[in-house]
Amino acid sequence: MVNSSRFRLFSTLVVLLGAILAAFWIMSRTGLALPGDIKNSINFEVIYPAKGQYKIDKNSYDYLDEADTLLFKVTNGSQTISLSQQPTPANFDLGKAVQGASQLLSQGKSYGLISSKLGQVAITNFYNDNDLSKVSQSAILESDGTLVTAQLLNGQSWGQADWEAFFNNLKVSK
């Protein structure tokens, strides 16, 4: 009787430990650990970096309820990328949107398009109205019903290969 009780207790502890380890393993596999209140508010797929070179700043999550927009930052060593995500507006056209923004915000300077595993990405530079110095560089992706804007902070600038590496490292939450 005592042996079967011990066996049952031991078996229960092993199963419980296995469940805890499985939960930690599943949580560590995804780079996305949204706070519960934000996770419950979002009604679109979130696109985020896979584990590896790009790290999510878990303290940077912010959800703007009135705009249905998720904001967070990603770091890559000393570089910081600010991400903004929202449901893709109806009738959204990436080329037209970036061309219009390019005309208004980049003094007519062009934008570039690159391909990524999640879709086409538009890259544009924004310039200061006064002296035409470059202010920032941004990229826009529409994928799986989510519109993503990535902006380099602190005057950073990337080449095409850097942007391709970043966007090819992203994955869609399920």
N, C-alpha and C positions, 0 to 999 in steps of 0.2 A: 504494500500500500504506500509506504513512504517512498520507495523507489519510483513508482509510477507518478507520484506527485512531483518528485524532483525532475523526472524526465519531462513531464508536461510543462513545468516551470522553465526548464532549460530550453525546450522546444519553442515555447512562447518568446523567450528572450532572444533566441536565434532569429526567429521570424521578424521580430520587432527591430532588431539590429539590421537585418537585411533590408527592411523597408526604409529605415533611416538612411542607410548607405546608398540605396537606389535613389532616394529623393535628392541627396547631395550630389550624386553623379549626374542626374538629369539637370539639376540647377547649374552645375559647373559646365555643362556642355553648351549652354546657350550664353551668349554675351549680354543678353537683355534681361535685366532684373528690374522691371518697372515697379515702382511703389504701387501697392494695392489700389489706392484711390485713383491713381492715374490709369492703371490697367483697366479698371472698371468703367472709366469714362470714354476710353478710346473705341471708336467704331470703324477703324480702318487697320489694314495690315501695317505693322511698323517695320521699317527697313533699318538694319543695324549692322555693324561690323561683326564678322565671324571672329572667333578667338584668334589671337595672334598679334600682329604688328600694331593694330589700332585698338586702343582701350577706351571704353566708355567711362566718362566721369560720372559716377553714380550719384554724386551730389548735385549734378547740373540739371536733372530732370525738372521740367516745368510744363504744365499743361494749361493752355489758355482755352477755357471752356467756351467762351463766347465766340472764339474763332475756330474752335475744333482743331487746334494746332498743338503738336507736341514739339518741345524744344529740348535739346540736350547737346552736350559737347563730347567730342572724341579727341584723344591725344595720340600723337605718334612721336614719341620722344619730346622734343621741345616745341613741336608744332601743335596748334589747336585748330580744330575744325568745328564750327558751329552748325548743327543740323536742325532744320525746321521741317516738320512733316504734317501733312493734312490730307484729307480725302481729295482726290483729283476733281476739280470742278467739271461740271458738264461741258461738253464741247471743247475741252482743253486741247490746244495745239501747241506743242513744245516749240516748234520753229517760229510760229507767229508771236508767241509770248516773249521769247528771248529776243527776237528781232525788234519788237516794240520797246522792250526794256533797254536793249543795246542803243537804240536811237535816243532814248530819253536820258539814260543814266551814264552812258559811256561816250558821250560826245560824238556819236556816229561811228565809233570804232567797232570793228566787227567782233563777232563771237565765233567760237568753233564748236563743232560737233564731234563727239567720239562715241565709240560703241563700247558697251559693257555687257556682261552676262545678263543684266536685268533690263537692258534697253539702251536707247540712245540718250546721251548726256550732252547738254549744252553748257559750254564754259564761256564766261564773259568776264571782262575786267570793268571796274567802275572807276571813274576819274573825278577829281576835284574840279568844280566849275571854274574856280579862279585861275589856277595855274596848270590845269590838265595833268597834274601828277596822279599816279595810280593810287586809289584809295583801298580797293580790295578786289579780290577775285572770288567768283562764285560759280557753282555748277548746279544745274537743275536736271532732275531725272523724274520721269513718270513711269511707275511700274506697279502692276497689280492693284490699281486703283488708289495708289498713294503718290502724292506729289512731294518730292524731296528737294530741298534747297540746302546745299552745303556751301558754307562761306569760310574761307581762310581768314583767320584773325591776325591782328598785329602787323598788317602790311605784308603778310606772307604771299608768295606766288609759287605756283607749281607749273611744271611742264606737262605735256600730254601724257607721258609715261607715268608720272606721279598720280594724275587724276585717274588714269586707267587702272592702276594698281589699287587705288582707294575704292573705286566703284566695283571692281571685280572681287573685292573682299567683302562686299555687303551681301546680306541675305535677308529674306523676308520672314517675319514671324508667322507662325501658323497657330 
